[in-house]
Amino acid sequence: MTRVFSVPDKEKNYKSYTVFVMTIIWSVVIGAIVSTGFIFLPQFWTRWLTFLVISLFIAVFNLTLNYKGYTRLAGWSLTIMVWLLITIPCYSSGGIMAPGILSQVSVILTAGFLLGWKEGLAIGFITICTDFGFAYLELNGQLPVPSVEHNPITRWIGAIIPFGTILSLQYYATNHLRGGLITMQAEIQKREEAEKIKDQTVHNLNERLKELQTLYTVSRVLEDEDATHEKLIREIAEILPSGWQYPESTAARVCIAETEYVTNNYKPSAFRQFVETKTASGTKVMIEVLYLEPKPVLDEGPFLKEERNLINMLAELIKTDLERRERKAELNDYKYALDISSIVSISKVDGSFLFVNENFCKISKYSLEELVGKDHSILWSGLHKQEYFEELKTTLENGKTFRGEFCNKAKDGSLYWVDSFIIPFIDEKGKVYQYLSINHDITHRINEEKRINQAVLNAQEKERLQIGMELHDNVQQILAGSALYLDFAKKNVDNKEAAVKILNDLKKFNADAITELRRLSHQLAPLVDVNTDLREKIKWLIDSLKLDGSLSISVNTDELKKVINNNIQLHLYRILQEQLSNIIKYARATAVEINIRSAGENIHFEVQDNGIGFDVTAKKQGIGLENIRRRVMMLNGEFEIVSSPGRGCKLNVRVPSAVNE
């Protein structure tokens, strides 16, 4: 409640302040009237008490409206309520002869202050009409007899109070006018200062705009990637004067490395700004701006501190651009060297090509248009297992570089091998957004390895075949002849009983030797008989091992739908021979399962045992595994050893079903 009586801020809310002051003035005036009535006419105390209650209501009601922000409504309410409080009692106190009638003048002045001159005139007109009505009623004898008889003192007081009210209002108006004039003068001074500040700000903004325009124009010049140093510094030097305060008397000099350019009006001057810097590679960048005539002294001689910032920023801008050009030239050199020496591609994370170089197109026999936007799978040869690509994907998604060898298929169906480095590019959020692949053609090396491996294997097979043939054709014939001679001796020895026993034993030993030689010859040269298929050769190999029952071997070839040529048969036979030898020597296995099946254009060959197994990551490959690797490589295939301690071992071999012999 106390906030209602708080004085509003005169500067910030003048109208609310005026309503507050008028309410207080009229409360004081009405209070004076009531006090006079209680002193000089106490017999009418009920009349004065009513006046007092009404005046308090008027004050509280209008101050509340004013406090709530209804300032205009409070002005109207105060004017009307005071006018009615003064005018209505005059009807029963003598009409226009009532002492209080003079207070109407004060109400009219109050209306002018609170509501404006038009509203003040309206209240005055209403007052004139009302007073005329009182006079008319009095002339016709219709005005009631005055209920209050005033003596000269009360009449004098009744006149003094309105005059005092008018004086108070006049004082308030005069003081308000004086305060208003002072405030107006202060406001004018503030506006003049604001205009000066505005003009200076506009000037400064124009200067900053010139500086920004200079920076922008220079940056546009630097966008010309093919521009020489001569062209760059010439255009930049001609731009610079427009960025300083007095472009008509400004000259400039720009130097990059050993190349220099000056504006046509350039001449030495004491009024100069200068900056020099160097790129990371040592290229000099120098800018000089000078005034050709004296100018007012500012922050740095005749120059602004913003102009110092400008020349420094220009030097840094040129330096940064030169470093970018130098790095770009260096990168172009690297790219040229890489394009000449390597097969390069860039791809998205989904595997589609973004870029391939000329070498890539040459080796793949696809055009640039046929590759860009296509997936890597367009080059897949089908020789690599899906697990190989899964390993590649996992490595790259983890942001690591992958190196591996790939056999790809060219557009004409021919195969070629590449040694690949695949590097993931990672953004600022740590996510891979593309891949760079740098490849080298190793087809010749692979073919040479195949040729050498084939030559080694051919030599081994030739040697085995030769030994087997000799054992088969020579040694066996000799032993067979020996058996004939022994039979002849048996029939002609005198001690027939002893001779027969000895000769029978010799014949048995001879038969065993022939059988063993036959086994050795088939083991060394299993393909002497080309008419024997792989199933029979495997069966014979198992039989030749003479297992004692501690190792069970099962062979499944039911899903082998294709006829395997002799070259593949030879390699698969030798691979099985090596693996069975390893199992017998090291695995301690009790069961071996051999599966040979067709799968599309490939042959899958699997040998699995239930032995002790081993750690494939820790165990070094011996001669046996190296021989297996060589033979699989000769067939353009892949092999995998799956094993762990206590879980046996599984050899997986996958080779194309069509391999040149």
PyMOL commands that set and color helices and strands:
alter all, ss='L'
color gray80, all
select helices_A, chain A and resi 2-5+14-40+42-67+71-91+95-97+99-115+117-139+152-222+229-243+247-249+305-341+358-364+368-371+376-379+386-397+443-492+496-524+526-528+534-544+566-587+623-634
alter helices_A, ss='H'
color red, helices_A
select strands_A, chain A and resi 250-256+259-262+271-278+284-291+343-348+353-356+402-409+415-426+432-441+552-556+591-599+602-609+638-643+649-656
alter strands_A, ss='S'
color yellow, strands_A
deselect
rebuild
show_as cartoon
